[in-house]
Amino acid sequence: MKQETFLCHPAYINDITQPTTSGDYSEQQDEMDEDLRNLLLKLENLGYNEVIRKMTASGSPCPLDQIPIICFKRCPYLSTYLTELIRAVWLSGSIPSEWKKACTILNHKKGNTSIPSNFRPTRLESIPLKVFTSCLRNAMYSFLTANNFIEHNIQKGFTPNLSGTMEHTAQMANIINKARIKQRSLVITLLDVKNAFGEVHHNLIQSVLGYHHIPNHMNNLIKSFYTDFKTSVITSEFRTHFIPVGRGVLQGDCLSPLLFSMCFNTYIQHIKAEMYRQFGFSLQLLNPIHWFQFAEDAAVITGQESENQHLLNRFSIWCQWSNMVVRVDKCSTFGIKKVLSKSAQYLPKLLINKDLIPTIKTGESFEYLGRNFDFNITNEKHKSKLISLIDELMSEIDLKPLHPKNKILLYSRYVLSKLSWHFTVATTSKTWVVENIENGWKYLYLEH
């Protein structure tokens, strides 16, 4: 590769980020392209090394080349060469065919191991491709954020420097408490999209990129990336031939979470309108909350059944447009209303595609983003899970032929990490922890 090719790279960026539309929108597009041009120039100067520095050293390399990221972290020459290679790929406007090959490992989720749908595919890509897509993702995200093209109040998934899970679960608990205490009506519907990441059509990705005004050059790079991408499924016993990936975002790729969020953002931008926001549940005269979204996990929150049904109808129409499939049997709905002089849980009747959504029975809880919610927000489900998890882990450690000091080391480095989530999302008193957990541990180690 000739050196002068790289020297003209900034000028080339200036050319490709010129306005791509005409008409009344041109002045606004000029401003957006100016922002994007600055972001891309900053990315060229600082982005590559920063991406390499932040990548996890223990990450698995692609079995096809077996080059780990640690090589680029420890060897400045290789890092410099990779930077020049990424610049050349950017200039060419297409992804090399060698990069568009990966290996897929299957991670078991739950259920019968003989059913392929019970596994989550994760692709192991080459490190140069990961660095390139990370740089592309950073530039696109900065561009979308600077121009307010992506929603952060509703969609909390894959958002840097934001604990979206904690925000959604805390707000959900507050809403249920307010509805119960103030004797207000509340209807919550949890939605489940079948194989959401795997159902995204590649044509939909191109439409979504245009919807968000992504410049043509970046659009073409992503189109090249998803064209003729192949993967080989590997296990401990066999490896398949390369299989073309004709549908779905590439799980395990650095760019895919942002592309997936952009796909759902087309619907979220639609329901941001005031005519839909007024359906939500209001807290202290603030803006009504009518929808929670974290990646593909959605929760519809309204004060009345009719309002909830209206939002469900809009989501059903969007799913038909995007070729997404709602698994009605995996959805659920939860309701609170005033009965006589007090609040009570009841069973709402809501439909998706003419199918009745299962209801949360009176006294039972539902789970959203790893936290369990019931009518009284008792956290009993989390407490029972904590006790059973403690018993299982401590019994397993106790059976190991290890010195007590090593068992304590296992507890501090392994057991606590398994318990941290339940203590984070659920409110448990110090007295409860001492009586139900701490005393059991003391008894276990006093025996040794």
C-alpha positions as CSV (number, residue, x, y, z in Angstrom):
1,M,0.0,0.0,0.0
2,K,1.4,3.4,-1.0
3,Q,2.0,5.9,1.7
4,E,0.3,8.7,-0.2
5,T,-3.0,6.8,-0.1
6,F,-3.1,7.4,3.7
7,L,-2.1,11.0,3.4
8,C,-5.2,11.9,1.4
9,H,-7.5,10.2,3.9
10,P,-8.7,13.4,5.7
11,A,-9.5,15.0,2.3
12,Y,-11.4,11.9,1.3
13,I,-13.5,12.1,4.5
14,N,-14.4,15.6,3.6
15,D,-15.6,14.5,0.2
16,I,-17.7,11.5,1.4
17,T,-19.4,13.5,4.1
18,Q,-20.8,16.1,1.8
19,P,-24.6,16.5,2.0
20,T,-26.4,13.5,0.5
21,T,-29.9,15.1,0.2
22,S,-31.3,18.1,-1.4
23,G,-34.2,20.5,-0.8
24,D,-35.3,22.1,2.4
25,Y,-33.3,19.5,4.4
26,S,-30.0,20.5,2.9
27,E,-29.0,23.2,5.5
28,Q,-29.8,20.8,8.4
29,Q,-27.8,18.1,6.6
30,D,-24.8,20.4,6.2
31,E,-24.7,20.9,9.9
32,M,-25.0,17.1,10.6
33,D,-22.3,16.3,8.0
34,E,-20.0,18.9,9.6
35,D,-20.5,17.2,13.0
36,L,-19.9,13.8,11.5
37,R,-16.8,15.0,9.6
38,N,-15.3,16.2,12.9
39,L,-16.1,13.0,14.6
40,L,-14.5,10.9,11.9
41,L,-11.4,13.0,11.8
42,K,-11.1,12.7,15.6
43,L,-11.7,8.9,15.2
44,E,-8.8,8.7,12.7
45,N,-6.4,10.5,15.1
46,L,-7.4,9.0,18.4
47,G,-10.0,6.2,17.9
48,Y,-7.9,3.2,16.9
49,N,-5.5,3.1,19.9
50,E,-8.3,4.0,22.3
51,V,-10.4,1.1,21.0
52,I,-7.5,-1.3,21.3
53,R,-6.8,-0.1,24.8
54,K,-10.3,-0.7,26.0
55,M,-10.8,-4.1,24.5
56,T,-10.6,-7.0,27.1
57,A,-7.3,-8.8,27.0
58,S,-8.9,-12.1,28.0
59,G,-11.3,-12.0,25.0
60,S,-11.4,-15.1,22.8
61,P,-9.6,-14.8,19.5
62,C,-11.1,-16.0,16.3
63,P,-10.1,-19.7,15.7
64,L,-9.5,-18.9,12.0
65,D,-6.4,-16.7,12.7
66,Q,-5.9,-17.2,16.4
67,I,-4.6,-13.7,16.9
68,P,-5.5,-12.3,20.3
69,I,-6.0,-8.6,21.1
70,I,-3.0,-8.8,23.5
71,C,-0.7,-8.9,20.5
72,F,-1.8,-5.4,19.5
73,K,-1.8,-4.1,23.1
74,R,1.8,-5.2,23.7
75,C,3.3,-4.6,20.3
76,P,3.2,-1.0,19.0
77,Y,4.4,-2.0,15.5
78,L,1.4,-4.3,15.0
79,S,-1.0,-1.7,16.3
80,T,0.5,0.9,13.8
81,Y,0.1,-1.6,11.0
82,L,-3.5,-2.3,12.0
83,T,-4.2,1.4,12.0
84,E,-3.0,1.7,8.4
85,L,-5.0,-1.4,7.4
86,I,-8.2,0.0,8.8
87,R,-7.6,3.3,7.0
88,A,-7.2,1.4,3.7
89,V,-10.4,-0.5,4.3
90,W,-12.2,2.8,5.0
91,L,-10.8,4.3,1.8
92,S,-11.9,1.3,-0.2
93,G,-15.5,1.5,1.0
94,S,-15.8,-2.3,1.3
95,I,-14.9,-5.0,3.9
96,P,-12.2,-7.5,2.9
97,S,-13.6,-11.0,2.2
98,E,-11.1,-12.4,4.7
99,W,-12.7,-10.4,7.5
100,K,-16.2,-11.6,6.6
101,K,-15.6,-15.1,7.9
102,A,-16.1,-16.1,11.6
103,C,-16.7,-19.0,13.9
104,T,-19.9,-19.4,15.9
105,I,-20.1,-21.1,19.3
106,L,-23.5,-22.1,20.8
107,N,-24.2,-21.0,24.4
108,H,-26.9,-23.0,26.1
109,K,-29.7,-20.8,27.6
110,K,-32.2,-23.2,29.1
111,G,-34.3,-26.2,28.3
112,N,-33.6,-29.3,26.2
113,T,-30.1,-29.3,24.7
114,S,-31.3,-31.2,21.6
115,I,-33.3,-28.2,20.5
116,P,-31.2,-25.6,18.6
117,S,-33.5,-22.7,19.6
118,N,-32.4,-23.2,23.2
119,F,-28.9,-22.0,22.3
120,R,-27.6,-18.4,21.8
121,P,-25.1,-18.1,18.9
122,T,-22.0,-16.0,19.6
123,R,-19.6,-15.2,16.7
124,L,-15.9,-15.0,17.2
125,E,-14.6,-12.5,14.6
126,S,-11.0,-11.5,13.8
127,I,-9.5,-8.8,15.9
128,P,-8.9,-6.4,12.9
129,L,-12.7,-6.5,12.1
130,K,-13.6,-6.0,15.8
131,V,-11.4,-2.9,16.0
132,F,-12.8,-1.5,12.7
133,T,-16.5,-2.1,13.7
134,S,-15.8,-0.6,17.1
135,C,-14.5,2.6,15.5
136,L,-17.5,2.6,13.2
137,R,-19.9,2.1,16.1
138,N,-18.3,4.9,18.1
139,A,-18.5,7.4,15.2
140,M,-22.1,6.4,14.4
141,Y,-23.2,6.6,18.1
142,S,-21.6,10.1,18.5
143,F,-23.3,11.2,15.3
144,L,-26.7,9.9,16.4
145,T,-26.4,11.4,19.9
146,A,-25.2,14.8,18.7
147,N,-28.2,15.1,16.3
148,N,-30.8,13.6,18.8
149,F,-31.6,10.9,16.4
150,I,-31.8,8.1,19.0
151,E,-34.0,8.0,22.1
152,H,-32.4,7.5,25.6
153,N,-35.3,8.0,27.9
154,I,-37.2,5.0,26.6
155,Q,-34.5,2.7,25.2
156,K,-31.8,2.1,27.8
157,G,-30.1,-0.9,26.2
158,F,-26.5,-0.7,24.9
159,T,-26.1,2.9,26.1
160,P,-22.6,3.9,27.2
161,N,-22.2,5.2,30.8
162,L,-25.8,4.4,31.7
163,S,-27.1,1.7,34.0
164,G,-30.3,1.2,32.1
165,T,-31.3,-1.9,33.9
166,M,-31.2,-0.2,37.3
167,E,-33.1,2.8,36.0
168,H,-36.0,0.8,34.4
169,T,-36.4,-1.6,37.4
170,A,-36.3,1.3,39.9
171,Q,-38.9,3.2,38.0
172,M,-41.1,0.1,37.6
173,A,-41.1,-0.5,41.3
174,N,-41.9,3.1,42.0
175,I,-44.8,3.1,39.6
176,I,-46.3,-0.1,41.1
177,N,-45.9,1.4,44.6
178,K,-47.5,4.7,43.6
179,A,-50.5,2.9,41.9
180,R,-51.1,0.8,45.0
181,I,-50.7,3.6,47.6
182,K,-52.7,6.2,45.7
183,Q,-55.3,3.7,44.5
184,R,-54.8,4.4,40.9
185,S,-55.3,2.1,37.9
186,L,-52.2,0.6,36.3
187,V,-51.7,-1.9,33.5
188,I,-48.3,-3.3,32.6
189,T,-47.7,-5.6,29.6
190,L,-44.4,-7.4,29.0
191,L,-43.6,-8.2,25.4
192,D,-41.4,-10.9,24.0
193,V,-40.1,-10.9,20.4
194,K,-39.1,-14.2,19.0
195,N,-35.4,-14.4,18.3
196,A,-35.2,-10.7,18.0
197,F,-31.5,-10.3,17.1
198,G,-31.8,-13.2,14.6
199,E,-35.0,-11.9,12.9
200,V,-33.7,-8.6,11.7
201,H,-33.7,-8.5,7.9
202,H,-30.6,-7.1,6.2
203,N,-32.9,-5.0,4.0
204,L,-34.3,-3.5,7.2
205,I,-30.8,-2.5,8.3
206,Q,-30.3,-0.5,5.1
207,S,-33.7,1.2,5.5
208,V,-32.9,2.0,9.2
209,L,-29.5,3.6,8.2
210,G,-31.3,5.8,5.7
211,Y,-33.9,6.7,8.3
212,H,-31.2,7.9,10.7
213,H,-29.4,9.9,7.9
214,I,-26.2,7.8,8.1
215,P,-23.9,9.0,5.2
216,N,-23.8,6.9,2.1
217,H,-20.2,5.9,2.6
218,M,-20.8,4.4,6.0
219,N,-24.0,2.9,4.7
220,N,-22.1,1.1,1.9
221,L,-19.5,-0.2,4.4
222,I,-22.2,-1.8,6.5
223,K,-23.9,-3.2,3.4
224,S,-20.6,-4.7,2.3
225,F,-20.1,-6.1,5.8
226,Y,-23.4,-7.9,5.8
227,T,-23.1,-9.1,2.2
228,D,-21.7,-12.7,1.9
229,F,-20.8,-12.9,5.5
230,K,-20.1,-16.5,6.4
231,T,-19.7,-18.4,9.6
232,S,-18.8,-21.9,10.7
233,V,-20.4,-23.5,13.8
234,I,-17.8,-25.1,16.0
235,T,-18.1,-27.4,19.0
236,S,-15.7,-29.6,20.9
237,E,-16.5,-32.5,18.5
238,F,-17.0,-31.0,15.0
239,R,-17.0,-28.0,12.8
240,T,-19.4,-27.2,10.0
241,H,-18.7,-25.8,6.5
242,F,-19.1,-22.0,6.1
243,I,-22.7,-21.0,6.2
244,P,-23.9,-17.7,4.7
245,V,-25.6,-15.4,7.2
246,G,-28.7,-14.2,5.4
247,R,-30.7,-12.8,8.3
248,G,-30.2,-11.2,11.7
249,V,-27.6,-8.9,13.2
250,L,-24.2,-10.6,13.9
251,Q,-24.3,-11.4,17.6
252,G,-20.9,-11.0,19.1
253,D,-20.0,-8.2,16.7
254,C,-19.2,-4.8,18.1
255,L,-21.5,-2.9,15.8
256,S,-24.5,-5.1,16.0
257,P,-26.0,-3.8,19.3
258,L,-26.2,-0.3,17.9
259,L,-27.8,-1.5,14.6
260,F,-30.3,-3.5,16.6
261,S,-31.2,-0.4,18.8
262,M,-31.5,1.7,15.7
263,C,-34.0,-0.8,14.3
264,F,-36.2,-0.5,17.4
265,N,-35.6,3.2,17.5
266,T,-37.9,3.6,14.4
267,Y,-40.8,2.4,16.6
268,I,-39.8,4.4,19.7
269,Q,-39.6,7.6,17.7
270,H,-43.1,6.9,16.5
271,I,-44.6,6.5,20.0
272,K,-42.7,9.6,21.3
273,A,-45.5,11.7,19.9
274,E,-47.7,13.5,22.5
275,M,-50.8,11.5,21.3
276,Y,-49.1,8.3,22.6
277,R,-47.3,9.7,25.6
278,Q,-50.5,10.8,27.2
279,F,-51.4,7.1,27.6
280,G,-48.7,6.7,30.1
281,F,-48.7,6.6,33.9
282,S,-47.9,10.0,35.4
283,L,-45.6,10.5,38.4
284,Q,-46.0,13.9,40.3
285,L,-47.1,15.8,37.1
286,L,-44.0,14.7,35.2
287,N,-44.0,13.4,31.7
288,P,-46.1,10.2,31.6
289,I,-44.2,7.0,31.4
290,H,-45.8,4.7,28.7
291,W,-43.0,2.5,27.4
292,F,-39.8,0.8,28.7
293,Q,-37.3,-0.7,26.3
294,F,-34.0,-2.4,27.0
295,A,-32.7,-4.0,23.9
296,E,-35.6,-6.3,22.8
297,D,-37.2,-6.4,26.3
298,A,-40.3,-4.1,26.2
299,A,-42.8,-3.1,28.9
300,V,-46.0,-1.1,28.0
301,I,-47.2,1.0,31.0
302,T,-50.6,2.8,31.0
303,G,-53.4,3.8,33.3
304,Q,-56.2,2.1,31.4
305,E,-56.6,-1.2,29.5
306,S,-57.9,0.6,26.4
307,E,-54.7,2.8,26.3
308,N,-52.5,-0.3,26.7
309,Q,-54.4,-2.0,23.9
310,H,-53.9,1.0,21.6
311,L,-50.1,0.9,22.1
312,L,-50.1,-2.9,21.6
313,N,-51.9,-2.4,18.3
314,R,-49.3,0.1,17.2
315,F,-46.5,-2.3,18.1
316,S,-48.2,-5.2,16.3
317,I,-48.3,-3.0,13.1
318,W,-44.6,-2.2,13.5
319,C,-43.8,-5.9,13.9
320,Q,-45.6,-6.7,10.6
321,W,-43.6,-3.9,8.9
322,S,-40.2,-5.1,10.3
323,N,-41.1,-8.8,9.9
324,M,-40.7,-9.4,13.7
325,V,-42.8,-12.1,15.4
326,V,-44.3,-11.5,18.9
327,R,-44.5,-14.7,21.0
328,V,-47.8,-14.1,22.7
329,D,-47.4,-17.2,24.9
330,K,-44.2,-15.6,26.4
331,C,-45.9,-12.2,27.0
332,S,-47.7,-11.3,30.2
333,T,-49.9,-8.6,31.6
334,F,-50.3,-7.3,35.2
335,G,-53.0,-5.0,36.5
336,I,-53.9,-2.9,39.5
337,K,-57.2,-1.0,40.1
338,K,-59.3,0.4,42.9
339,V,-61.9,-2.0,44.3
340,L,-64.3,-0.5,46.8
341,S,-61.9,1.6,49.1
342,K,-58.6,-0.1,48.4
343,S,-56.2,-1.1,45.5
344,A,-56.2,-4.7,44.3
345,Q,-54.5,-6.8,41.6
346,Y,-56.8,-7.9,38.8
347,L,-56.5,-9.7,35.4
348,P,-56.5,-7.4,32.4
349,K,-57.8,-8.7,29.0
350,L,-55.5,-7.6,26.2
351,L,-54.9,-9.0,22.7
352,I,-52.0,-9.1,20.3
353,N,-52.9,-10.3,16.8
354,K,-56.3,-11.5,18.2
355,D,-54.5,-13.7,20.7
356,L,-55.2,-13.2,24.4
357,I,-52.1,-12.2,26.4
358,P,-51.5,-14.4,29.5
359,T,-52.2,-12.6,32.8
360,I,-50.2,-12.6,36.1
361,K,-52.4,-14.3,38.6
362,T,-53.4,-12.6,41.8
363,G,-50.6,-12.8,44.4
364,E,-48.0,-13.9,41.8
365,S,-45.1,-11.9,40.5
366,F,-43.6,-11.1,37.1
367,E,-40.0,-10.7,36.1
368,Y,-38.6,-7.8,34.1
369,L,-34.8,-7.2,33.5
370,G,-33.9,-9.7,36.1
371,R,-36.0,-8.2,38.9
372,N,-39.3,-9.7,40.3
373,F,-42.3,-7.5,40.9
374,D,-45.4,-8.3,42.8
375,F,-48.4,-6.3,44.0
376,N,-46.7,-5.4,47.3
377,I,-43.1,-5.2,46.1
378,T,-42.1,-7.7,48.8
379,N,-38.9,-9.0,47.2
380,E,-39.8,-12.5,48.5
381,K,-38.9,-14.1,45.2
382,H,-35.4,-12.7,45.4
383,K,-35.0,-13.7,49.0
384,S,-36.0,-17.3,48.2
385,K,-33.6,-17.3,45.2
386,L,-30.8,-16.0,47.5
387,I,-31.3,-18.8,50.0
388,S,-31.5,-21.6,47.4
389,L,-28.5,-20.2,45.6
390,I,-26.5,-19.9,48.8
391,D,-27.4,-23.5,49.8
392,E,-26.4,-24.8,46.4
393,L,-23.1,-23.0,46.1
394,M,-22.0,-23.5,49.7
395,S,-22.9,-27.3,49.5
396,E,-20.9,-27.6,46.3
397,I,-17.9,-25.8,47.8
398,D,-18.2,-27.9,51.0
399,L,-17.8,-31.1,49.0
400,K,-14.6,-30.0,47.4
401,P,-11.4,-31.6,48.8
402,L,-10.0,-28.2,49.7
403,H,-8.4,-26.5,52.7
404,P,-10.8,-24.2,54.5
405,K,-8.7,-21.2,53.6
406,N,-9.2,-22.1,49.9
407,K,-12.9,-22.5,50.5
408,I,-13.1,-19.0,51.9
409,L,-11.2,-17.8,48.9
410,L,-13.8,-19.4,46.6
411,Y,-16.5,-17.7,48.6
412,S,-15.0,-14.3,48.4
413,R,-14.2,-14.5,44.6
414,Y,-17.0,-16.6,43.3
415,V,-20.0,-16.8,45.6
416,L,-20.3,-13.1,46.2
417,S,-20.4,-12.3,42.5
418,K,-23.3,-14.7,42.1
419,L,-25.2,-13.0,44.8
420,S,-24.5,-9.4,44.0
421,W,-27.4,-8.9,41.5
422,H,-30.1,-9.9,44.0
423,F,-28.7,-7.6,46.6
424,T,-28.5,-4.8,44.0
425,V,-32.1,-4.8,42.8
426,A,-33.9,-6.1,45.9
427,T,-34.3,-4.4,49.3
428,T,-33.1,-6.8,52.0
429,S,-32.6,-5.8,55.6
430,K,-29.4,-6.4,57.5
431,T,-31.3,-8.5,60.1
432,W,-32.7,-10.8,57.3
433,V,-29.2,-11.3,55.9
434,V,-27.8,-12.2,59.3
435,E,-30.6,-14.6,60.2
436,N,-30.9,-16.4,56.9
437,I,-27.5,-16.2,55.2
438,E,-24.7,-15.2,57.6
439,N,-25.5,-17.7,60.3
440,G,-25.5,-20.6,57.8
441,W,-22.0,-19.7,56.6
442,K,-20.6,-19.5,60.1
443,Y,-22.0,-22.9,60.9
444,L,-20.6,-24.4,57.8
445,Y,-17.0,-23.2,58.4
446,L,-17.1,-23.9,62.2
447,E,-17.4,-27.5,61.3
448,H,-14.0,-27.4,59.7
